[in-house]
Amino acid sequence: MKLKTDYKIRKIAGESVIVRMGAQNVKMTSIISFNATSEWLWEQLQDEEFDVEKVADLLTAEYEVEREVALVDANKWVEMLRNAELVNE
């Protein structure tokens, strides 16, 4: 899968949120905000093919986290992206 290229992270009122670039009549009822780790993952995976395993690899390389914990977190993050339709599969 790949992150959709028409979405970018923007800082709004001190929060990192995903916005669709050039979108008019934006539906403001479904704003996705990212914590620092989610923002870092988004930046690492721009223009790259990835799967849950790759996300877990990034987490274990950057943070002191066990592989099993990283896989659980990676699955949750990828599921959030899918639910928000932020990836192309």
N, C-alpha and C positions, 0 to 999 in steps of 0.2 A: 504494500500500500504506500501511498504518498500523501503528504499534506497538500491540501488544495492551495494553489498559489495565489488565489484572489483574496485570501484572508491574511491579515497581519495583526501583530500585537501592538496595541497602543496603550499609553498610560492615560487613564481618565480618572480624575479625582483621587490620584494616588494608587489606583488599582490597575493591574495589567489585564486588559480585556482583548478578546478577539473581535475584530471588525472586518467586514467585507469591504474591500476597497472599491470605490466608485458606486456603491449600492445606494439607490434612492429608495425612499419609502421603507426604511429599515424597520423590521419588526423588533421593537425594543423589549418585548416580553421574554426574550430568550437570549440574554447576554451571558456569555461564558467568560468568567474571570479565572485567571491562572495564578497559582502561587509561584514562588521563585523556582521550584524544581520543574514544574510544568512549563514555565517560560523557558528555562534552560533546555529542556528536552525539545521543545518546539524549534528553538534556534539551532540545535544540533542536527535536527532531522530535515531542515529545509532542503528541498530539491533532492532528497534521497529516498530510495526504496527502503522500507523497514517493516519489521514484524515485531511481535511481542518479545521474541528472543533478543533482537537488537536493542530494544528499549531497555530490557533487563541488563544487557551488557553495558550500556551507557551508565545506568544507575550504579552497578557494582564497581565500575571503573572510577566514577566520580565521588561516590559516597561510601562510607564504611557500612555496608549493608550485606547481609547474607543473600546468596543467590535465590533461595526460596522466597524470601521477603521481596526481593527485587522483582521476581516473576509475578507475584500477587499484585504489587503496585503497578507494574507494567500492564498487566491485563486490565486493571481498573482504568488506567489512563487511556489505553487504546479503546476500550469500550465507551468511555466518555467522548472521545473523538468521533467514533462511529455514530453514537446517538445524536451528536450535534452536527453530523454530516460535514465534518471538517477534513475527511480523507477521501481519496479515490482509491478504490480497490481493484 
